[in-house]
Amino acid sequence: MRTVDEHPLLVRDFALMHRYFSDVRVTYYGLFSVASALVPSRISEIVYTAGKAVDSVVLGLPYVKRFAWHALLTFKV
């Protein structure tokens, strides 16, 4: 669900950020933990906690980060 001019961040978007900022830091969140939104509310906290634990390991692997649902971007000029 997004507007016509929105899209998930792509590799080329990050390359563009590096052209305009001296320091670009990206922290990724939510790969398996987002599954908690798909389960009944009575077990969603358990699924979220387990998903965060899996995320902390899996998101440290190369090439997996770009599949995360959320990213926190910090820029320095």
Secondary structure, DSSP 8 states (H G I E B T S, - for coil): ---TT-----HHHHHHHHHH-SEEEEEEE-SSGGGGGGS-HHHHHHHHHHHHHHHHHHTTSTTTGGG-SEEEEEEE-
